[in-house]
Amino acid sequence: MARLDEKLLLNELRSLGLQVRPLNIEEVAAPEGLGEVGVIRLAARSRVIPMAFTYEHSGGVAINNAMSLILSHDKYFTYLKLKEARVPTPETYLVFGREAAKEVARRLGYPVIVKPTDGSWGRFVNLVKSAEDLESLILQKAAMDSHMHLYLVQEFINKPNRDIRVTVVGDRAVAAIYRITNGDWRTNTARGGKAEPVKIDPELEDVAVRASKAVGAYYSGVDVVESERGYLVLEVNGVPEFKNVQRVTGVNVAGEIARLVAEFVKK
């Protein structure tokens, strides 16, 4: 069953006169019969990336494209691309084991953020306040599945009790919301955070658009925090949810994305 985000997008695509055929991934036998342009709204990395490659293999267009989805689904890959593009972002290290994690945390200074390279909605993201807590967390991760055995250790940013989700479409930041914590240091609205509209200033738009372009996304959700160093980009989401942004800001985000898709169809 389509989520509200997808229903909004389908309505906008049809309003532009585009021929749209919704596909249920459970009923797809790739690579045949998918069409020329695919707007892929799958959240799972195991599904979204193969589908994007399938469209591109047949000479079609995937929105977003496969490489941008690979980069944006992996927080470490995203970090490297942000650094390469000189987009401000918290200092972050990829570690594979206890000694490396302890050395990085000592260098950054406690508290630090420890999180997996892949994931959403704040799952498995930990605020670690001491070497003892870090030791306990590493032992816990060692007992988990192998994909949890590599993780990121990131500097903690002393920010307000909020972050900013910026929706970027093409070359523009079309809408943004504050995600305000309700007591949890994580600000995801999926965890109960409150949302309020943001007036996008030129610096915020520049940082968000450059972050989106750094991973090669046609459209994205860019997570930004305010800090003493200015705006810092935390993550770039290549399959962003936008219904909450649309509801809070009144901006027709689905319509903005639909017009972007229409441009590809015309090419």
N, C-alpha and C positions, 0 to 999 in steps of 0.2 A: 504494500500500500504506500502511495506517495505521501511524503511528509508535506507540511505546509509550505516550506521553502520551494519544493519542486512544483507544487500546485500553483503557487504564485508565478513561478517562472514559466510554466506551461501556458498559463493564461496570457502572459505578456508576449510570448513568442507567437501565439495564435493571433493576437490582436495586431501584429505586424504583418499578417498574411502569410506567415511561414507554414509550410507543411511539417507537422510535428508528429512523430510516432514514439510514444513512450515505450520503453523497453524495461521489462522486469528481469533483472540479472539472473534470477533463478530459472528463467525460461530461455536464456540465450545459449546458443551453441556457436561460439566464436570459431573462426573469424568471418563467417559468411552472413550477409544480409543485414548489416548494421547501419548502412547509409553512409553519406559522405561527410556529414558534420555531426559529431557527438558531443553533447553537453553532459559530461559524466559527473553524477552527483552521488557517487558511492563514497562512504566515509572510510571503509576498510582499505588499508594499503594493499592487502593481498588481492583485492579485486579491482580497485581503481586504476592501478598502474598497468596491469595486463590489458584492461579494456582500452586505455589510452594508446598503448602500443599497437593494439589491433586496428584501430582506426588509421593510425599513421602507416601501418604496414600495407594497407590497401590503397594508400594514396589519399586518404581522407584527412580531416582535421579533428583533433581532440581538444576540447576546451574544458580544462586546461591541458596543455600538451604533456606527454609522458615524462620528459626530463624535468619539467617544473614540478610535477607531482612527486617524482623521486626525491628531488631536493627539498621540497617543502614538507614532505612527510618525515624527513629525518632531521632532527633538531641540530645535529652536528654538521651535516651537509649545509643546512641553512646558515649556521654560524660562519662557516668558512666562506660562503658566497657573500654574506653581509660584510665580513672583514675585507674581502677582495674588492668589494664595491665601496669601501670606506663608509659604510652605514654604521652609525654609532650603535653599539650593542654591549651588553655586559660581558666581562671577561669570562671565558668558558673553556674548560678542558675536557677532553675525552679520556676516560681512564678505564682500565681493564681489571684492576685489582686493588687490594688493600693499601699497599705501600704507596702506589701512585696517588690514590685518593687522599691519603693522609698528608702527603707532601704538598699537593695542590691546595688542600684546605689550610694547611699551615701558612702557605705563601699568600693566599687570599685573605686569610683571617676570618675567624668565626663571627657571626653565623655564615653558613654557605647553603646554597641550594643544590640538592642532589636529585637528578631526574633522569628518566630513560631517554634514549634517543628518539623514540617513537611513542606517541600517545597523545591524548586529548582530554579536555574537561578536567585537567588538573590531577589526573590519576597517577599514582606512584611518584608524585612530586613531593619532596620532603625538605623541610627547613631544619637544618642540622646546626645545633648551637654549641656543640663541644666535641672534642676528640673521642670521648667515651660514647657519645651518641652516634658518631660516625662509625666507630668500630662495630657497634651493635647493628647498625643498618647494613653495613657491608656483609656481615655474617648472615643476615636475613636474606640479602640478595643472592648470596652464594648458594642458598638452599632452594632458590627459585629456578624457573626455567632458564635455559642458557641465554636467551635474548636479554635477560635482566643482568647478565654478568658484565656487560659494558654499559656505562652510564656517564652522564655529564656532571661535573662539579663546577658550579657557577657562582660568581660573586653575588652576594646579597645586596640588592639595591634598596636603600632607605627611601621609600617612596610614600606618597600619600596613601590613604586607605582605598586606592583605586588604581585601575589601569585604563587604557584606552583601546578599544577595538575600532580600527579604521578600515572601512570597506573601500578598496581600490578597484576601479574598473578602467582598464586601459591606462591612460596617462593622468587620471584624475582620482583624487580622494573624494568620493561622492557622498559619504556619510560617515559619522563616527559617534560612538557612545562611550561614556564613562561606565565602567563596571565597578561598582562600589561594594566593598566587602561588608558582610553582615557579622563580622567577628572572626571569620577564617582569614588568614593572611593571604590565601588565594582568592582571586577576584572573579573567577569564572561565574557567569550567570547560571550555568548548569549546576553550580554548587550553592545557589541561593543568593548570589550577589544582585544588587539593585542596579538598574540601568537608567542613565540620564543622557540627554543629547549633548553633544560637544560642538562648539563653534570651531571649525577647522581653520587654524591660522596657517600662514605660508610655510613656516618651519615644519609643522606637523605634516602638512601635505607633502612637502619635499622628502622628508624622511620616509614616510609610508610608501610613496610611489617608487622611490629608489629601492626600497626593500623588496617590493613586489617585482620590480624589474630585475633585481639581483638574482632571483630564482627563476626568472623567465615566465612568470605567470601572466595570463591575460587579465585575470581578475583574482582578487585574493582578500583575505581578512588579515590585517597586520596588527599584531599586539604590541602596544607601545607603553612604556612607563615614563613618568616624569621624574627627573632626578636633578641633583646639583650640577650634573654635566649637561643638562638639557634632555631632550627626548632620546630614549634608548629603545631599540627594537628588540623584543623578546623572541617572537616567532612570526612566521608567515604561514597562513593556512591556505592551501590550494583548493580545498573544497569547503569553503566557509559557509556556516549557517548565517542567514541574513534576515530572517523574519523578525527577530528582536530589534535589530538595527532599524528596519523599516517601520516597525510599530512605534518605536520610541522617537525617531527623528521625523517621521512623516515623509521621508524621501523614498521614492519608488525605486528601491534597489533592484528589484526583479526587472523592472523596465529598463534600467541602465544596462544590466547584463544582457537582456534580450536584444537591445540595439547593438551591443558589441557582437553578439552571435550573428545578427543579420548582416553585419559587415563582412563576416567570413563567408556567409552563404553567397553573397553577391560576387565574391572574387572568383 
